[in-house]
Amino acid sequence: MKVSTPSLILFFIASLLSIIFRLSGHEMIELYFRSTIIPSLFIYYLVSNNYKISFFRTVILFTLFVRDVLVVLKIPESALGSFLCVLFVYLLLLYVAFKDFEFFKFDKTDLISAFVSIIGISAICYSVLNLKLENLELDFSLYVVFGIILSLLSIISILNYIKNASYVFFNALLMCVCYVISDIFFVVSKFYFYTEAFALISLITQFLSYFFMVNYFLEKNKKVEDLNNY
C-alpha cells in the first residue's frame, strides 16, 4: 500500500458518508464528515508530491474547504460566501487552463473542434440560465457571470485535451465535466425542481471534481513541469 492510499480511502469514505447523511437530513453529522473531504485530499496531494505544495494550490484547496463548511452550516451569509468561493476557484483554474492553452500551437484543423466545443458548452449554459428559476438567493446577473466563467474553463480544458490527449488533460477534462454536471443539477434541484436524485448527482459529481482536480495537479507535476510556473 502506498503512503498516500489511506488519505485517499478517507476521502472516498468521507464523501460517501457525507452524501448519506445529507440525504437523510442529519446535517450536523454531515458537517463532521464533509469537513474532512478536502483535508484528506490535501494530505493525499502532499504525500504523493513528496510533501511539496505551492501556495497557489493551497489557496484553491483551502477555498474549497471553506465553501464546503459554509454550505453545511447554512448561515445567512453562506449563499454568497459559497458562491464567491466557487467563483474564485473557477477563476484560478481558468488561469491554469490558459497557461496550458498558451503552451500549445493550434492550427486550422482545430477550428472545427473549437467551434463545436464553444457551441455545445454555450448551449448548455444558456439552456440552464433560461429556465424559469425561482427564489434565487443572489442576483441573476451573478449566475450569468458564473456560467460564463465555467463555460470558458470547460472550453479551454476541452481544447487542451484535443491538442494533447494525455492523462494530465484527461483529468482536467473530467474535472470540468464533473463541475458542469454538479452545478447544473445543483441549480435545477435548488431553484427549479427538487428531487433527491438531482441532489445526489450534484453531490457525487462535486466530490469527484475535487478528486480529478487533485489528480490533474499531480499529473502536471510529473509530465509538464515546464508549465508549472505558478
C-alpha positions as CSV (number, residue, x, y, z in Angstrom):
1,M,0.0,0.0,0.0
2,K,1.3,3.4,-0.9
3,V,1.8,6.0,1.8
4,S,-0.9,8.2,0.2
5,T,-3.5,5.4,0.0
6,P,-5.0,5.9,3.5
7,S,-5.8,9.5,2.9
8,L,-7.4,8.7,-0.5
9,I,-9.5,6.0,1.2
10,L,-10.5,8.5,3.8
11,F,-11.6,10.9,1.1
12,F,-14.0,8.4,-0.5
13,I,-15.4,7.2,2.8
14,A,-16.0,10.8,4.0
15,S,-17.6,11.6,0.6
16,L,-19.9,8.6,0.8
17,L,-20.9,9.3,4.4
18,S,-21.5,13.0,3.7
19,I,-23.9,12.1,0.9
20,I,-25.7,9.5,3.1
21,F,-26.2,11.9,6.0
22,R,-27.1,14.8,3.7
23,L,-29.9,12.9,2.1
24,S,-31.1,11.5,5.4
25,G,-31.3,15.0,6.9
26,H,-28.5,14.6,9.5
27,E,-26.8,17.9,8.7
28,M,-24.6,18.1,11.8
29,I,-23.2,14.7,11.3
30,E,-22.7,15.6,7.6
31,L,-20.6,18.6,8.7
32,Y,-18.2,16.3,10.5
33,F,-17.5,14.1,7.5
34,R,-17.7,16.9,4.9
35,S,-15.1,18.9,6.7
36,T,-12.6,16.0,6.3
37,I,-13.0,15.7,2.5
38,I,-10.7,18.5,1.4
39,P,-8.1,17.9,4.2
40,S,-7.9,14.3,3.2
41,L,-7.2,15.3,-0.4
42,F,-4.7,17.9,0.8
43,I,-2.8,15.1,2.6
44,Y,-3.1,12.8,-0.4
45,Y,-1.6,15.5,-2.6
46,L,1.1,16.4,-0.2
47,V,2.3,12.8,0.3
48,S,2.0,12.0,-3.4
49,N,4.1,15.1,-4.3
50,N,6.9,14.4,-1.8
51,Y,5.4,16.8,0.8
52,K,5.6,19.8,-1.5
53,I,2.7,22.1,-2.5
54,S,2.6,25.6,-4.0
55,F,0.8,28.5,-2.3
56,F,-1.4,28.7,-5.4
57,R,-2.8,25.2,-5.0
58,T,-3.0,25.6,-1.2
59,V,-5.3,28.6,-1.8
60,I,-7.6,26.5,-4.1
61,L,-7.9,23.7,-1.7
62,F,-8.5,26.0,1.3
63,T,-11.1,27.9,-0.6
64,L,-13.0,24.7,-1.4
65,F,-12.8,23.7,2.2
66,V,-14.3,27.0,3.3
67,R,-17.0,26.6,0.7
68,D,-18.0,23.1,1.9
69,V,-18.2,24.3,5.5
70,L,-20.4,27.3,4.5
71,V,-22.7,25.0,2.6
72,V,-23.4,22.7,5.5
73,L,-23.6,25.5,8.2
74,K,-26.3,27.4,6.2
75,I,-25.7,30.7,7.9
76,P,-27.4,33.7,6.4
77,E,-24.3,34.7,4.5
78,S,-23.5,31.2,3.4
79,A,-25.1,31.5,-0.1
80,L,-23.0,34.5,-1.1
81,G,-19.9,33.1,0.6
82,S,-20.2,29.7,-1.1
83,F,-20.8,31.4,-4.4
84,L,-17.8,33.6,-4.2
85,C,-15.6,30.7,-3.1
86,V,-16.5,28.6,-6.1
87,L,-16.2,31.5,-8.5
88,F,-12.8,32.3,-7.1
89,V,-11.7,28.7,-7.6
90,Y,-13.0,28.7,-11.1
91,L,-11.1,31.9,-11.9
92,L,-7.9,30.3,-10.6
93,L,-8.4,27.1,-12.6
94,L,-9.2,29.2,-15.6
95,Y,-5.8,30.9,-15.2
96,V,-4.2,27.4,-15.0
97,A,-6.1,26.3,-18.1
98,F,-5.0,29.4,-20.1
99,K,-1.4,28.7,-19.1
100,D,-1.7,25.3,-20.6
101,F,-3.5,26.7,-23.6
102,E,-0.8,29.2,-24.4
103,F,1.8,26.4,-24.5
104,F,0.1,24.6,-27.4
105,K,0.1,25.5,-31.1
106,F,-3.3,25.3,-32.7
107,D,-3.8,25.1,-36.5
108,K,-6.8,25.3,-38.9
109,T,-7.8,21.7,-38.3
110,D,-8.6,22.5,-34.7
111,L,-11.1,25.2,-35.7
112,I,-14.0,22.6,-36.0
113,S,-13.3,21.1,-32.6
114,A,-13.1,24.6,-31.1
115,F,-16.4,25.7,-32.8
116,V,-18.2,22.5,-31.7
117,S,-16.9,23.0,-28.1
118,I,-17.9,26.6,-27.9
119,I,-21.4,26.0,-29.4
120,G,-22.1,22.9,-27.1
121,I,-21.0,24.5,-23.8
122,S,-22.7,27.8,-24.6
123,A,-25.9,26.0,-25.5
124,I,-25.8,24.1,-22.1
125,C,-25.1,27.3,-20.2
126,Y,-27.9,29.2,-22.0
127,S,-30.4,26.4,-21.5
128,V,-29.9,26.3,-17.7
129,L,-29.9,30.0,-17.3
130,N,-33.0,30.3,-19.5
131,L,-35.1,28.0,-17.1
132,K,-37.8,29.7,-15.0
133,L,-35.7,29.6,-11.9
134,E,-37.5,30.6,-8.6
135,N,-36.4,32.0,-5.3
136,L,-32.8,32.8,-6.4
137,E,-30.6,33.5,-3.4
138,L,-28.5,36.0,-5.3
139,D,-28.9,38.4,-8.2
140,F,-29.4,36.7,-11.5
141,S,-26.5,38.6,-13.1
142,L,-24.1,36.8,-10.7
143,Y,-25.2,33.4,-12.0
144,V,-24.7,34.7,-15.6
145,V,-21.1,35.6,-14.7
146,F,-20.6,32.3,-13.0
147,G,-21.9,30.4,-16.1
148,I,-19.6,32.4,-18.4
149,I,-16.5,31.6,-16.3
150,L,-17.4,27.9,-16.0
151,S,-18.1,27.8,-19.8
152,L,-14.7,29.3,-20.6
153,L,-12.9,26.9,-18.2
154,S,-14.7,24.0,-19.9
155,I,-14.0,25.1,-23.4
156,I,-10.3,25.7,-22.8
157,S,-10.0,22.3,-21.0
158,I,-11.6,20.6,-23.9
159,L,-9.3,22.2,-26.4
160,N,-6.3,21.4,-24.3
161,Y,-7.3,17.7,-24.3
162,I,-8.0,17.7,-28.0
163,K,-4.5,19.1,-28.6
164,N,-2.8,16.8,-26.1
165,A,-4.8,13.7,-25.2
166,S,-2.6,12.8,-22.2
167,Y,-3.7,11.6,-18.8
168,V,-2.9,15.1,-17.5
169,F,-5.5,16.8,-19.6
170,F,-7.9,13.9,-19.3
171,N,-8.1,14.6,-15.6
172,A,-8.6,18.3,-16.3
173,L,-11.4,17.4,-18.7
174,L,-13.1,15.1,-16.2
175,M,-12.8,17.8,-13.6
176,C,-14.7,20.3,-15.8
177,V,-17.3,17.7,-16.8
178,C,-18.0,17.0,-13.1
179,Y,-18.1,20.7,-12.3
180,V,-20.6,21.4,-15.1
181,I,-22.8,18.4,-14.1
182,S,-22.7,19.3,-10.4
183,D,-23.6,22.9,-10.9
184,I,-26.4,22.2,-13.4
185,F,-28.1,19.7,-11.1
186,F,-27.5,22.0,-8.1
187,V,-29.2,24.9,-9.8
188,V,-32.0,22.7,-11.2
189,S,-32.7,21.0,-7.9
190,K,-32.5,24.1,-5.8
191,F,-34.2,26.7,-7.9
192,Y,-36.3,24.8,-10.4
193,F,-37.4,21.3,-9.5
194,Y,-36.1,19.4,-6.5
195,T,-35.6,15.7,-6.4
196,E,-33.3,13.6,-4.2
197,A,-31.9,12.1,-7.4
198,F,-30.7,15.5,-8.7
199,A,-29.2,16.4,-5.3
200,L,-27.4,13.0,-5.2
201,I,-26.0,13.6,-8.7
202,S,-24.8,17.1,-7.8
203,L,-23.0,15.9,-4.6
204,I,-21.4,12.9,-6.3
205,T,-20.0,14.9,-9.2
206,Q,-18.9,17.7,-6.9
207,F,-16.8,15.3,-4.8
208,L,-15.4,13.6,-8.0
209,S,-14.4,17.0,-9.4
210,Y,-12.2,17.5,-6.3
211,F,-10.6,14.2,-6.9
212,F,-9.9,14.8,-10.6
213,M,-8.6,18.3,-9.8
214,V,-6.0,17.0,-7.4
215,N,-5.0,14.2,-9.9
216,Y,-4.7,16.9,-12.6
217,F,-2.3,18.9,-10.4
218,L,-0.3,15.7,-9.5
219,E,0.0,14.7,-13.2
220,K,1.1,18.2,-14.2
221,N,3.9,17.9,-11.7
222,K,5.0,14.6,-13.3
223,K,4.5,15.3,-17.0
224,V,4.6,19.1,-17.7
225,E,7.0,20.7,-15.2
226,D,7.7,23.4,-17.7
227,L,4.1,24.6,-17.4
228,N,4.2,24.7,-13.6
229,N,5.3,28.3,-13.1
230,Y,2.6,29.3,-10.7
